Amino acid sequence: MARVCQVTGKKPITGNTVSHSNIKTKRRFLPNLQTKRFFFAEEDRWVTIKVSTEAIRTINKNGLASVIKGLRAAGTKI
């Protein structure tokens, strides 16, 4: 799978590593992705999602049901 959060859509971005002598070289900034299992009570099953830590906070705040409902509306198979 790609390094993309399934909830927020965060993905790697590019930037520069700047040395002490101000030499710039390309690098990638990777999102903090975690593979998490959540218990989806409405369907009485476990759901495994690849999410960023920001998405974990969103799921805790809004609830797993509303997040999965939004993902399914966007066409993601969960």
N, C-alpha and C positions, 0 to 999 in steps of 0.2 A: 504494500500500500504506500501511497505517497505521504509525505510529511505535511498533511493538511488536517486541520481540526474539522470534525464532521459537524459541529454545532456553529462555531463562529467563522469558519473558513480561513482561519489564520494559516499562513504558509511561509516558507523561508523567504527572507528578503536579502538583498545584497548591500554591501557597504565596503568600507575600507578599514584595514588595520593600519594604524598610523604609528610609526616607530618614533623613538626619541629624536631621531634626526629628521623627522617629518617625511619619511619615505612612505608612500601609500601603496598597499597591495590589496587586491580584492579578497573578500571573504564573504561567508554566508552567515546570517543570523538565523538560527533555527528556533521555531516555536517550542515552548515547553509542553510537549505532548505526552499524555499518559494513556495507556490502554486500561479502561475502567469497566468493571462489571457493575451494573445497577439492577436492582430488583424492580421490575415493572409490575406493580400490584394489579393494575387493571387487566392485564393478560396473564397474570400468575406465572411469570417466567423471568429469567435473567436476560439482560440485554448487554452486550459488549460494545462499547463505543470508544473510538479514538478521539480524545478530547484534550484541549488545552486546559491549563489550570484556571484560566478565566472562565472557561465553559463549565468547569466543575462548580465554581461559585454561582454561575447563572442557574445551573440545575438545582443547587441547594436553595436558591432564592425563589425561583419560579415554579419549581416542581418538575419532576421527570415527565409527567404526562403532557404538560403544555409544551415542553421542549420537543418531545417525540412527535406530537401533533404538528408542530411547525416543520419538523424535518420531513415528515411524510407529505405535507402539503407542498414542500419544495421538490418532492420526487425522489428523496433518498430512501432506499430500502433498509428498514430496521427490523 
